[in-house]
Amino acid sequence: MSVIIKKGDITKENVDAIVNAANSYLCGGGGVDGAIHRSAGPELDKKCAELISTIKYLSPGSCVITPAYNIKNVKHIIHTVGPVWHGGNNGEPKTLMECYENCFKLALDNHIKTIAFPSVSTGAYGYPVEKASEIAISASIKNSGFFDTIILVAYSDYDLKVYEENFRRYEDR
């Protein structure tokens, strides 16, 4: 029942599931998505292609689950598509919250007790980390009673600092 914020490589976490900040076609892009696909190996690419042949695309806010394949110490990957930032007045906060809430629901449905999230949508999709971290922290604390551990993994020193500051502010409320 804890929320942990740390800097690191999400593919190195020792958890039941990691979350992938995926694109709508699950094809393995750059950033965390590319790193997860490279670490999981070609079986993940094949599984994602099978899923897309059935569902056509994954809409923002939605998620699907796959095995983790070659990623050690991880059983599952939950792929979610975050919103592209267009200034914040086009439903981006609601869609980002749906990413987290739907991932938590899918994790519970699959008996996952430990989960690690990247900073969804803050890379290529341009969501400001200052705003995205508030949503990630809020959703994680709200759902923390259902999980043994929730880890929010920051990629950079700056992102880590922002997450830690927002977490302290949330605790002070």
Phi, psi and omega per residue, in radians:
M1 nan 0.846 3.141
S2 -2.303 2.626 3.037
V3 -1.937 2.177 -3.104
I4 -2.053 2.382 3.060
I5 -2.006 2.262 -3.131
K6 -2.679 2.815 3.033
K7 -1.688 2.434 3.102
G8 2.951 -2.939 3.115
D9 -1.790 1.980 -3.064
I10 -1.032 -0.474 -3.134
T11 -1.281 -0.145 3.132
K12 -1.759 0.005 -3.134
E13 -1.250 2.637 3.102
N14 -1.854 1.467 -3.059
V15 -2.445 2.889 3.068
D16 -1.165 -0.656 -3.097
A17 -2.550 2.537 2.944
I18 -1.987 2.664 3.108
V19 -1.775 2.375 3.105
N20 -1.834 2.215 3.015
A21 -1.409 1.506 -2.971
A22 -1.577 2.958 2.950
N23 -1.706 2.955 -3.027
S24 -1.108 -0.315 -3.108
Y25 -1.856 0.103 3.063
L26 0.927 0.515 -2.991
C27 -1.646 0.107 3.096
G28 1.314 1.627 -3.131
G29 -1.726 -2.338 3.126
G30 -1.681 -2.921 3.064
G31 0.942 -2.450 -3.098
V32 -1.097 -0.623 3.129
D33 -1.049 -0.855 3.122
G34 -1.114 -0.716 3.136
A35 -1.097 -0.728 3.128
I36 -1.160 -0.779 3.121
H37 -1.085 -0.739 3.120
R38 -1.110 -0.750 -3.120
S39 -1.207 -0.659 -3.102
A40 -1.290 -0.500 3.116
G41 1.624 3.139 -3.030
P42 -1.132 -0.366 3.114
E43 -1.104 -0.621 3.113
L44 -1.153 -0.750 3.116
D45 -1.033 -0.742 -3.139
K46 -1.133 -0.781 3.137
K47 -1.101 -0.753 3.135
C48 -1.124 -0.672 3.096
A49 -1.111 -0.681 3.091
E50 -1.104 -0.775 3.134
L51 -1.071 -0.799 -3.115
I52 -1.165 -0.559 3.101
S53 -1.134 -0.405 3.123
T54 -1.601 -0.824 -3.023
I55 -1.687 -0.174 -3.140
K56 1.330 -0.912 3.052
Y57 -2.825 2.802 3.113
L58 -1.830 2.105 -3.065
S59 -1.365 2.669 3.109
P60 -0.957 2.359 -3.107
G61 1.661 -0.295 -3.121
S62 -1.579 2.942 3.090
C63 -2.656 2.759 3.042
V64 -2.425 2.831 -3.112
I65 -2.111 2.499 3.054
T66 -2.370 2.908 2.955
P67 -1.135 2.835 3.121
A68 -1.553 -0.168 3.118
Y69 0.928 -1.954 -3.000
N70 -1.530 0.116 3.120
I71 -1.446 1.994 -3.104
K72 -1.165 2.573 3.064
N73 1.153 0.268 3.099
V74 -2.337 2.361 3.141
K75 -1.685 -0.621 -3.017
H76 -2.348 2.707 2.958
I77 -2.109 2.212 3.033
I78 -1.804 2.059 -3.098
H79 -1.690 2.189 3.087
T80 -2.279 2.595 3.131
V81 -1.891 2.006 3.107
G82 -1.459 2.964 3.116
P83 -1.388 2.612 2.955
V84 -1.429 2.333 -3.109
W85 -1.281 2.179 3.068
H86 -2.235 0.617 3.103
G87 1.756 -0.176 3.059
G88 1.638 -0.046 -3.114
N89 -1.864 0.267 -3.122
N90 -2.066 0.548 3.099
G91 1.437 0.166 -3.094
E92 -1.023 -0.807 3.139
P93 -1.060 -0.724 3.129
K94 -1.111 -0.760 -3.132
T95 -1.151 -0.707 3.124
L96 -1.138 -0.717 3.087
M97 -1.076 -0.686 3.089
E98 -1.057 -0.650 3.078
C99 -0.965 -0.926 -3.099
Y100 -1.144 -0.847 -3.112
E101 -1.068 -0.750 3.135
N102 -1.188 -0.622 3.063
C103 -1.130 -0.767 3.110
F104 -1.084 -0.728 3.129
K105 -1.116 -0.808 3.121
L106 -1.094 -0.668 3.099
A107 -1.088 -0.803 3.112
L108 -1.083 -0.737 3.126
D109 -1.061 -0.428 -3.116
N110 -1.864 0.303 3.051
H111 1.035 0.593 3.110
I112 -1.465 2.300 -3.109
K113 -1.950 -0.346 3.111
T114 -2.284 2.335 -3.029
I115 -2.546 2.514 3.100
A116 -2.160 2.347 3.132
F117 -2.004 2.476 2.899
P118 -1.452 -3.077 3.053
S119 -1.507 1.568 -3.013
V120 -1.076 2.299 3.043
S121 1.332 -0.004 -3.058
T122 -1.549 -0.109 3.106
G123 -1.547 -1.976 -3.086
A124 -1.055 -0.437 -3.109
Y125 -1.446 -0.099 2.931
G126 1.304 0.199 -3.139
Y127 -1.212 2.225 3.138
P128 -1.056 2.239 -3.096
V129 -1.053 -0.534 3.135
E130 -1.068 -0.711 -3.137
K131 -1.433 -0.734 -3.117
A132 -1.110 -0.661 -3.121
S133 -1.138 -0.597 3.098
E134 -1.080 -0.716 3.133
I135 -1.208 -0.775 3.131
A136 -1.056 -0.773 -3.121
I137 -1.173 -0.806 -3.140
S138 -1.034 -0.844 -3.140
A139 -1.117 -0.688 -3.113
S140 -1.174 -0.775 3.126
I141 -1.139 -0.735 3.126
K142 -1.023 -0.635 -3.081
N143 -1.717 -0.003 -3.014
S144 -1.089 -0.455 3.135
G145 -1.208 -0.243 -3.120
F146 -1.680 -0.121 -3.042
F147 -2.253 2.673 3.049
D148 -1.271 -0.769 -3.120
T149 -2.566 2.381 2.980
I150 -2.143 2.172 -3.139
I151 -1.987 2.247 3.030
L152 -1.806 1.940 -3.014
V153 -1.733 2.021 3.091
A154 -1.559 2.550 -3.131
Y155 -1.550 -0.665 -3.058
S156 -2.043 2.895 3.070
D157 -1.078 -0.698 3.137
Y158 -1.090 -0.834 3.129
D159 -1.044 -0.735 3.113
L160 -1.034 -0.807 3.138
K161 -1.045 -0.782 -3.138
V162 -1.107 -0.816 3.128
Y163 -1.048 -0.794 -3.119
E164 -1.111 -0.733 3.124
E165 -1.120 -0.782 3.134
N166 -1.172 -0.582 3.094
F167 -1.147 -0.765 3.101
R168 -1.072 -0.739 3.117
R169 -1.100 -0.694 3.139
Y170 -1.134 -0.732 3.137
E171 -1.163 -0.517 -3.112
D172 -1.332 -0.180 -3.123
R173 -1.192 nan nan
